[in-house]
Amino acid sequence: MHSSWWWLLAAGLVEVAWTQSIKPTDGFTRPVPTIVCFVLGVSAVFLLSRAMEGLPVGLAYCAFTGIGAIGAVGVGVLWSGDRLSAARLMGLALLISGLLVVRLGEE
């Protein structure tokens, strides 16, 4: 796998962590969680920018947000007790298929 894809995977995973770091900030009123949230957000964008050095912007951003969305739902289900319904599963399937279409369209 090309190194840009590794950067993109890392960016997506950090984005998942970032999404989970938002709620503990309590509206950005708690200093330590807020700092963690900002560091994760900046880190995700930095890693995304590295991925974009070797990948088209549209593909990289689409994959980045897709990884983040799918990961956030997965973490919510596994750790936060979010419900996994048929509609959510269909939405995740659509996201994944959309990412594949965008990827194939870049070739």
N, C-alpha and C positions, 0 to 999 in steps of 0.2 A: 504494500500500500504506500502511495506517495506521502511524503512527510506533511503535506498540506492537509491531508485527510486526518492525520493524527492530531494536528493542531486543532482541526475542526471538532473532532471527537472530544478533545480536552475542553474546548470552549463550551460545547454543549453540556458536558457533565458539570462544569463549573456553573453554567447557567441554571442547571437543575438545583444545585446547592444554593445559588443566589435566590431562586424563587422561594425556597423554604426559609431563607433568612429574613424575609420581609416581615412576616407576621410577628416574630418576636421583638421587632423594633417598637411595637405598640404605637404606630403612627409617627415613627422616628423621634419618640420621646425618651427612649432608653439609650444612653450613650454607647455602651459596649456593643449591643446587638446592631445598632445603627452603623457603627464603624465596620463591623464584620460584613454587614450588608453592602456597604459602599465598596469595600475591598473586593468582595466577590463580584460585584457588578463590573468594576473596572477591570478585574482580572479576566472575566469572560469576554469583554470587548477587546482587550489586548490580544487574547488568544485567537479570537475571531479575525482580528486584523492580520495576524501571522498567517492564518489559513488563507486569507484573501490574497496573499502574495502569489499563491500558485493555483487558485481556483477562481472561476468567475464569481463576481459579486452576488449575482442573483442566486446561483446554486449554493454558495456558501451561506448566505443569509437564510435562505429557505431551509436548508438542512439544520442550521444552528437553531432557528426557532422551532423547527419540528422536533429536534432532540429535546429541547427545553420543555416543550408542551407535553410530549409523550412521557418524558421523565418526571415532570411535575405531577402528572396524573398518577403515574405508577407509584411515586413516593407517597402521594396523598392516600392512595388505596392501602399501601403496605403499612405506613407508619401513622397516618392521621385518621384512619378509620373511614375514609371517604368511600362512598358506595360505588361499586362497579356495575353499571346497568348495561343492558343490551345497547341502548343508545350511545353510551360512552364507548363501548367496544366498537361500535360502528364508526363513531367519530375518529377513534384511534386508527382504525383500519383505513379510513379515508385519508388521514394525515400521512400514514406510511405509504399508501399507494400514490398520493400526490408527490411525496418526496422522490419516489422512484420515477415517476413521470418527468419531473423536473430534471433529475439526474440523467435520464435517457435522452432528454431533449438537448442536453449540453454537448452530446457527442457529435 
